[in-house]
Amino acid sequence: MEQDKLYNNYTVTGGKWLHIATVSVLWFALILQIGIAIPNYLQTGRTLAGTLMQLFSFFTILTNLLAALSMTALFNINSRLGKYFFQPHVFSAIALYITIVGLVYNLVLRNLWHPTGLSKLADELLHSVNPVLFVIYWLAYMPKANLKWTQALSWLWFPLIYSVYIFIRGSISHLYPYPFLDVDKLGIPQVAINSLFMLIAFLLVGFLFVWINRIMVKRKS
């Protein structure tokens, strides 16, 4: 019953054009980045399988893909995927992840490399434009709920599983997607500290998103 009420409010408030624009930019940025990266990696002697594994080791790519899939699924809200991503705690979690993508890149990583041309376009879309579009859509059109504060803890499963994968892969291949996670160069103690700071960032922003959800529910009641 509550889910039906949220759905009715969602269909009434609309946001169709922002929905279409956000989905389009998300997929365009992903396709552009992958289309640029694959030939570049192959030219360095990597196999196609190794190239794809490297691409999908980036939290940015995984999160933008998750955002694109969730927004696409909402075109058919009655589908299994549509119903899943429509849940406030699920969509809010994705909003958290893509917010972290934008924050970490723009505060920590932006000055570490300077892409040009189409690479710069893809870079800006993935790290700046897409997070802003997704969060605006979440704020304006997605249903809110009195989420529990403990749900911010449950949202940590994705970055935790990602971290485990990255460190296992890195111990074998000695390839790390981000310099602050490079165990070979920084050592385990420093990477552990960096990972702890990242975990705290996820948790604090997660609490912020729960608070925003709860505030918006109270204003509408």
Residue pairs with C-beta under 8 A, 6 or more apart in sequence:
3 83
3 86
3 87
6 86
6 88
6 143
6 145
7 77
7 86
7 143
9 143
10 77
10 86
10 141
10 142
10 143
11 77
13 140
13 141
14 141
15 137
15 140
15 141
18 133
18 136
18 137
18 140
18 141
19 71
19 74
19 75
19 137
19 141
21 133
22 71
22 130
22 133
22 134
22 137
23 68
23 71
23 72
23 75
25 125
25 129
25 130
25 133
26 64
26 67
26 68
26 71
26 130
26 133
26 134
27 68
27 72
28 125
29 64
29 122
29 125
29 126
29 129
29 130
30 61
30 64
30 65
30 68
30 126
32 118
32 121
32 122
32 125
33 61
33 122
33 123
33 126
34 55
34 61
36 118
36 119
36 122
37 51
37 55
38 48
38 51
38 52
38 55
41 50
41 51
41 54
41 55
42 48
42 51
46 54
53 169
54 175
54 177
55 61
56 62
57 165
57 166
57 169
57 175
57 177
58 177
58 178
59 97
59 101
59 159
59 162
59 177
59 178
60 101
60 105
60 126
60 127
61 126
62 162
63 94
63 97
63 98
63 100
63 101
64 98
64 101
64 126
64 130
66 94
66 97
67 94
67 97
67 98
67 130
67 134
69 81
69 85
70 85
70 90
70 91
70 94
71 134
71 137
73 79
73 81
73 82
73 84
73 85
74 82
74 85
74 86
75 82
76 82
77 83
77 86
84 90
85 91
85 94
86 143
88 142
88 143
88 144
88 145
88 147
88 213
89 145
89 147
89 151
89 154
91 138
91 142
92 138
92 142
92 147
92 155
92 209
92 210
92 213
93 155
93 158
93 206
94 134
95 134
95 135
95 138
95 209
96 155
96 202
96 205
96 206
96 209
97 155
97 158
97 159
98 130
98 131
98 134
98 135
99 131
99 135
99 205
99 209
100 159
100 201
100 202
100 205
101 126
101 127
101 131
102 127
102 128
102 131
102 132
103 201
103 205
104 198
104 201
105 127
105 128
106 127
106 128
108 180
109 178
109 179
110 127
112 179
115 122
115 123
139 212
144 212
144 213
144 214
144 216
144 217
144 220
145 213
145 217
146 213
146 214
146 217
147 210
147 213
147 214
148 210
149 207
149 210
151 206
151 210
152 203
152 206
152 207
152 209
152 210
153 203
153 206
155 202
155 206
156 199
156 202
156 203
156 206
159 198
159 199
159 202
160 199
163 181
163 195
166 176
166 177
166 181
167 181
167 183
169 175
170 176
170 181
170 182
170 183
170 184
171 183
174 184
176 182
176 183
176 184
179 185
179 186
180 186
180 191
180 194
181 191
181 194
181 195
182 191
183 191
186 194
